[in-house]
Amino acid sequence: MFTTRPELAGTHGMVASTHWLASAAGMAVLEDDGNAFDAAVAAGFVLQVVEPHLNGPGGEVPALFTTADDPRPRALCGQGPAPAAATIGHYRDELGLDLVPGTGFLATTVPGAWDGWLLLLRDHGTKPLRDVLKYAIGYARDGFPIVERISTTIDTVRAMFTEHWPSSAQLWLTDGAAPKPGSVLKNPVLADTWERLLAEGEAAGPGREVQIDAARRAWSQGFVAEAVEKFVRTPHRDNSGRDHAGVITAQDMAEFEAGYETPLTVDLPGDWTLAKFGIWSQGPALAQQLRLLEGDRINYVDGVADADTVHLAVEAAKLAFADREAWYGDSADPGVLADLVSRDYAAARRALIGERASLELRPGSPGGRDAILAAHVAEGRGVDGEKDPSGVGIGEPTVSPTGESRGDTVHIDVVDRWGNLISATPSGGWLQSSPTIPELGFCLGSRAQMFWLDEGLPNSLAPGKRPRITLSPSLALRGGVPTMAFGTPGGDQQDQWQLCFWLAHVHGGLNLQAAIDAPAWHTGAFPGSFYPRAWEPGRVVAESRLGAETLAELRRRGHDVLDAGPWALGRLSAVSRDPDSGLLRAAANARGAQGYAAGR
């Protein structure tokens, strides 16, 4: 069947990401005898430069991986927590906020990407830091051609930059206007920051690991942390419509270190095992959806899901994401996850799926627990798409009102000839997140907007807690052998678009590229994770290639269907390794004409 690109196949190595320059950099590292982890780190830093509207040095990185020596999935947590002074009392009582703003300093968590990437490189890579960072430094110093979406994003926030964030205006505007697509953009200050970190690392003496650890300290205990604390003391405008100073300190940064976790693993039909991040993240939502769909008729005709399949998937998503609102978070009951992904719980929840679209938010009662929702959700304050009053502060512009995927994050998958496998979904520190720190050339992230300002919830704001992120890389094993890494940007849609991919590949029998190309859909019938936390009961956003008859049938069943056009949803990429032959494969999304896979 037709695919937009070929599914790549080879034996040396494969890199797939959301930007061709990152994939090329990762492949260059593989060609230089680096392994999958070296390549992922190089690609990750390039993405901080060439997709600055989607991630940056001040953001975070979660990744799932297996090594050639150990098939057990591991999780790299490069997500920083809320600062020590980020309390509900300060935000709600002292500042009078009902929601954490989607932009500005109050939305900042401790940056985790630098420490996360360097920890991975130290423990599982083979290259010195300079060898993998040189690609990103080169693009920052010498420039790179900007894609249309960067220009559009900068133009959207141009007035905010001009009126309230002058340091961002200085970096991102050209004569007061957004740079034109195809023009060359440079960030020499960021290049200088990285060079200084390298120099301080290399001054620690010989030894790859010694130098990497010294560069980590130069960030968290040195000039970067000092510049962050100094800059956030000056109040700047956020999308509450007021100026606020930040609460993050150099001490917060000094106390944070990235680390490893054991991910959730769920056994699925076909001898598959899915690995996802745990209950503090959105990750279990994909596992829950697949549990709910076990035993149901999943049908693809000529590579396209039929109306029954889409209906069942949408209704399963509503149930899984309702549970996300009630049960997920860093303060969750530690025993709730096992109940949420159990087959008994799924069977009880599956009985709620009928022939008609549900318009209710229906969290369940795993293990007999009673669900408690945030007041914003329980009172329906975000229902029917309540808009951001500032017009420019939506924290993660994943999907436009017309259904077009705007992106919000980046993604990387790598597999090498030795069998190392990694899926990473870096994000945060977008150029529109907060004002640029002039001494460093980057801004801080806004992931704290995902916390609730209600006491006693699994995802309540609290010092030292991580927000319930939407970032959700995926890893799959077959017969216990690491087989596939995949993922997508997309905020709340990440684990819905990955469901589309999984159903097309595993159940529909499509290869990686055909599964990515297959018509996608998602629902907005649950509270969004980003300011202003809006939702639209009944809404289904679907690509028109599902077919007019399918869309009409979904409407007949009560779905509020928005036709997004033929090629609009998802930015998936994937790599795989055949457990028997060792053949490597890769594919990337053609939507948006930006993502690319490379390999041989």
N, C-alpha and C positions, 0 to 999 in steps of 0.2 A: 504494500500500500504506500501511497505518497507520504513522504515526510519532508519537512522544511529543510532539514539537513540530514546527512547520513548518520546513523549510529556508528561512532568510531569503534574500531577494534584493533588491538595490538598486543604486544607482549612486554613492552618496556615500561610504560607508565601512562597515566591519564590524569588530566586536570580539567575540571569543569567549574566555571564560576559565572558571576553576573556581569563581568566585563572582560573583553578580549585581552586587554593589556595585562590583567591579573593572571589570566590563564596562560598567557605567553611567558610571563615571568616565572610562574610555577613550573612550566615545562622546561624552561632554561635551567632551572635548578636540578630537575630530574636528569637532564642531559649531562649535567656536570657531576653526575654520580651522587647527587643528594637523594634523600629518601622522601617519602610522602609528607613527613612532618616538616622537613626543611622547605619543601615546595609550598605547603599550606601557609607557613609563616611568611614566606616571601610574597605570595599572592595576597595574603591578608593585609600586609602593610601597603602594597600597591593600591588595594581597594580604598584604603584610607585617603589616598591622594586623588585617585581618578573618579571616585564616587563620593565626593565630600558632602553631598546632600543626603547621603544614605548611611554614612558611618564616618568615624574619625578617631584620632588618637585618644580623645577623651571618652570613648565609648566602652563597650564590653564585648566579650567573646565567649560564648558557650560552644563546645565542640564534643563530639562523640568519636571514639576511635578504638581500633584494635591494632595490635602489633603482629608482626610476622611470627613472633615467638609465643604469643598469648592470644587465643581467640576470644577471651572474655572482654566484652565491651567495657570501656572506661569513659568517664565524663570529665572533661576539663571545665572547671567553673572559673571563668574570668569575668564574673558579674560582681561588681562591688556592692556593698550594703548601703543603707541609709546612714548618713553621718550621725555622730553622737548627739548633736543638738537638733536633729530632725525629729521632733516630737509632735504628737497630735495637739498637745497643749499649746505649743508655740504657733503652729499653723492655724488651728481652729480658734483657739481662745484669744491669743494675742494678736493675730493678724486678721482674724475674721473670715477665714477661707472655708468653703464647703468642700472644695476639691483642690488637690495639689495642682498648681498651674501646669500647663503643658509645655511652657517655655520658661527660660530664665533660671536663676540660680537656685530657687527653692525646689526645683524638680531634679536637682543633681544628686546622683549617687556617687560613691567613690569610683573613679575610673578604674576599669579592670582589664582593658584590652592589652596594654603594654605588658603587665605582669603575666597575664595569661599566655600570650604568645611566647614570651621569653621562657616561661616555665616549661612549656611544651618543647621548645627548641632545646633547652638544656637537657631535659630528661629523655627525649625520644628522637631528637634530630642528630645530625652529624656535623653540621657546618658551623663555623664561627658566625657570630651575630652580624658582622660587617658583610659577610658573603650573601646573606639573605636580605639585609636591609638596603643594600646598594641600589636595588631596582627602584624602590620607593623614593629614596633620596634623589636619584636621578630625575624622576618625574617631577618631584617637588621643586627642585632647583632649576631644571632646564625647561620644564613645562610639558603639558600634555594637551591633546585636542579635546575640548569639552563637548559632551553630547547635549542634545536639545533640552533634556530634562533638567540639567544643571542650570541652564539659562532660565528656564521657566520657573524653577524653584527660587532662584535669586530674585527674579523680577517680582514674584509673589510677595516676598518679604522686603523689597527694596525700601518702602516707606519706613518700615520698622528700623532698618539699618540706618537710614538717613537721619531719622528723627531721634532715635533712642540708643542705637548700638553703633556709635561712630567707628569703633575698632573693626567691626564687621564690614562696614561700608568701605573702609580703607582697603581691606583685603579683597573683597568680592565684587565691588562695583568699579566700572571703568567710566570715568567722567560722569558719575552719578547714575549710570545705567548698568543693567545686567550685561555681562559679556555675551557676545553672539555665539551661537553654536558653531563649532568648527574652529573657533579662535583658540589660541594657545594660552593656557592659564598656568601661572607659576605661584609657588608658595615658598620662597626662599627662607623665610623665617622658620617654617617647619623643618626644612632641610637642615638649617643651623641647629635646631633643637636636637634632632636625631644625631647629627655629627657630634655635638657636645656629649650626648649620652654615650655614644660609642667611645669617645676619647676618655671619658671617666671610667668606662668599663675596662678599656684596654690598659689604662694606667694602673689597674689593680695587679698587673703582673701576668705571666704566662698561664696558659690553661684556658680552654674554651669555657668550661663551667664557671671558673673563677670570674672571668670577664663578663659572662652573662649575668651572674648574680650581682656583680658590682654595678652593671647598667640598670638592673632592677632597683637597687638602692638609690642610685642617682636620680631616678624618677620619684620614688615614694618617700625618700628621706633627704632629698637634695633640692636642686634649684627648681625642678618642676613643681613639687609640692609647695615650695615657698611662693612661687609666682601665682599659683592657684589661690592660696589663702589670701594673699594681698589683693588680688583682683576682685574677688567676690565680696570684699568688704564694702565696695562702692555699690550702692543700690542701682539697679538697672530695671527697665520696664519688662514685665512679663505679660502673659495674656489674661491676667486678672484685671488689667488696665491700670495697675499701679507699679511703682518702683519698689523693688525689694532687694535687700542684701542677701547673700547666701549664708549657709550655716556650715559648709564644709571647711575643714581646717587641715593644715599640714599634718597634724597628729592623726586625723582620720586616715589620711593616705599612708602614713607610716605604719599604721596598724594592720593594713590590708595586705594579704597575700593570696594570690590565686591558689587553687587546690584541685584535687581529684576527688571524684565521688563514684560510687557504684550506681549505674543508672537503673531505671526500671526496665525489666525485660518481660515480654509477654509472648507466650507461645500461641501461634496462629495456625489455621489450617494450611495444608501443603508443606508441612515440616518447616515453616518459617518461624523465626523469632524476631520480634521488633524491639529495638532498644531506644529508649527516650529518656530525657531528663525527668527527674522526680516531681513530687507533688508541689514543690515550691515554684515550679514553672508551669507553662501551658502544656508541656509535652505529653502528659497522660491522656489528653483529649483525643489524640489520634488512636491510641490504644483502646480507649472506650468506644470510639466510633466503630472500629473494626470488630470489637467484641459484639456490639449491638447488631452488626450486619452478618455475623456468622450464621450460616444456614439459610440466608435469604437468597433470592434469585438475583444475581448480578449478571446483567446481560449487555453485551456490546455487539452491535451489528456494524460491520465495516468500520470498526474503530471508534464507534460513537455509542455512548450509553443511551439506553432507552428511557422512557418516562418513568417506568417503575423503579429503575435503578436510581435515577436522580431523586425521585420522591423519597425513597427509603433512606438515601444518603443524607438528604437535607433534614429529615426528621430525626435521624440518628445524631446529626450534628447539634440540633437544638437541645437534645437531652444531654449530650456530653458537655456542651458549653454552659448549660444551666448548672450542671454540677461544678464546672470550673468556677462559676461565680460564688457558689456556696461553700466549696470545700478546698480549693487550691490556695496555697500560700505558704510562706516560710514559717508561719506560726500554726500550720495545720496540725490536727491530731495525727501523730505518726502512724497510727494504725488504719487510717481511713483509706489509704491508697490501695491496699490489698483488697478491701471490700469493693472499691470503685471499679477495679479491673477484673473482678471475679465473674465467672460465667453465670453463677446464680443471680448475682445482681443484674447482670446484663439481660438475663431472661425475664426478670421482673420488669425491667425498664422497657424491653422490647414490646411487651404487651400494650404499652401506651401508644405505639405507632399504629395509626389507622389509615384509612383510605383518604382522609382529608387532612389538609395542612393544619397543624396546631398553631394557634396564635397566643399561646400561654408560655410563660417561662416556668418550667417545671423541674426544679432540682429534686433529686431523690433523697432517700434516707438510708445511706449505706450503713450496714451494721445496726440499724435501728436508730441512728442519730437524727436529731431534728435540725433541719437546715435553717440558718440565719443569714439573711442577705443584708448588704449595706442599705442604709436608708435611701440613698439616691436611687437604688434599684427597686427596693420594696415599694417606694412611693411613686415609681414610674416617672421620675423627673427627666430621664433622657429619652423617653419614648418618642417615636416619630421624628427622629433626626434633629433634636434641638441643636441649634448652631452655636459655634464659638462666637461670642459677642464682639471680639476684637477683629474677627475676619481673617487673621493671619496666624493664629497661635495653635492651630490644631497640631497636636504633638507628633502624630505619625500619619501623614496623609496617604494612607494605604490605597484607598479607592475613592475616586472622585464621585460626585453625585450622579454622574452618568454611568458609573460602573467601571470606568477605565482604571486599570492598575497603574498607580503612580510610583509604586515602590516605596521603600522606607528603610531598607536594610540591604545587606548583601549576603552572598552565600558562596561557599567553596566546597568542592568535593575532590579528593585526591586518592588514587590507588597507585602503588608502585609494583615493580617486578618481584619484590620480595614478599608481597602480600600485606604490607601495611595499608591501612584504610582509615580515612578521616572524613567527617562531615562537620563543617563549622558554619555558624550563622552569626557573624559579627554585626554589630549595630551600634547606635548611639553616638553622641557627639556630632550630630549632623550640623551643617553650617547654620541651619535655622533653629538650632536648639537653644542657644544662649550666645551672648556676645563673645567674640573672639578675644582670647587673651593675647595682647599684642606682643609680649615677650616670647610667646611660645608658638604662635601661628595656628592654634586650634582652639576649639571651644569645648565646654563641658557638656555632658549628656543630660537627658531629661527623663530618665527611666523611672524616677520616683513618682511621676504622675500616675503610675499604675497602682499605687497604694490607695487605700481608703482612709478617710479621716474619721472613721467610726472605731470605737474601742471594741476589742474582743473578737475581731474577725480573723480568719486565717491570713488575710492579706492587709491587715491594719498597719499603718505607718508606725514604725518603732525603730529606735537606734540599733544598728547592727543587723537588721533584718534585710533580706533581699526582696525586691519587688517581684511579684508574680509575672515574670516576663512572658512575652509572646514568642520570643526567640526559641526555635524548636528544630534543631537538626535531627536527622534520623539515620539510624544504622540498622541493617537487617542481616540476619544469619539464616542459612538454610542447612538443615541437618547439623546444626551446631557450628558450621563453618562461616566465618565472615564473608559476606557475598555482595552487599550493596550499601552505598552511602548516598543519601539524597536529601534535598531540602529546598526551601524557597524563602525569599523575603515575603512580607505580606501581613505583618501584625496578626490580627485576629483570624486572618484567612490562611495563615501558614499551614495549620493542621487540617484545614478543609481542602486546600489545593493539593496537599500531599495525599489526602484521601483519594482525590480524583486520580492522581498518579498511581497510587497503589492498586486501586480497582482496575485501572486500565492495563497495568503491567501484570499483576499477579492473577487477576480474575479474567481480564479481557485477552490476555496472551500477547499484548503488544510489546515490541521491544522498547528499550529505554527512550529513544527519540520519538517513536510513535506515541508512547504513553504521555510524554511531555506535550506533544502536539495535540493530543486528543482534546476535544471541547471540554471546558471546565465550567465550574459553577461554585457558588458559595451562598450562605445565608447571612443576613445581618440581623437575625431575630434574637439577639442577646446583647447585653450591654457591651459596648466597646471598651477596650482597655485604655484608651487614650482620651485625654481631654477633648471635648466635653462629655465623654462617656455616653454617647448617644446610641440608640438602637431602634430598629424598625421591625416590629412583629410581623411575621409573614413574608418579609422581603426575601426574594431569591434573585441573585444576580447571575445571569447565565450568558454564555457565548452563543451567538445565533446559529453556529454550526451544529448545535444539538438538533436543529431542525424545527421548522414552524409547527409541525404537528406535535412535537414533544413539548414545546413551550406552551402551546394551546392547551394540551392535556394537563400540564402543571397548573395553569390558571384555573382550569375546570375543577381541579382538586383543592382550590382555595389559596394557592400560592400567589403572592404579589410579585410577579415576575418582571424584572428589568432586563431588557435585551441590551447586553453590553457591546454588541458587535461581534464580528467573527473571531478576532484575535486580540483579547484584552486582558485575560485573567491569568495571573501566575508568572513567576520568574524562576521556574524550577531548573535544577541541574541534577545530574546523577552520574555515578560511576559504579562499575561492578567488576567482580572477578569470579570467573567460573570455577567452582570448587574442584571440578574434575580435570579440566584442561589447563587451568591457569590463565586462560584468555581474558584480557582486560577490555572493558568497554566503557564508553562515555557518551553523554548527550547533554545538550543545553537548550534553553528556551530561545526561540526565535522572536517571540513577542517583544516589541520595543527595539529590535535590531541592535542588541548590546551584549547579551550573554553569549559565551562561546565555550566550546570544549576543544581541547588539544591533546594529542597523544600519538604514540606510535608503537 
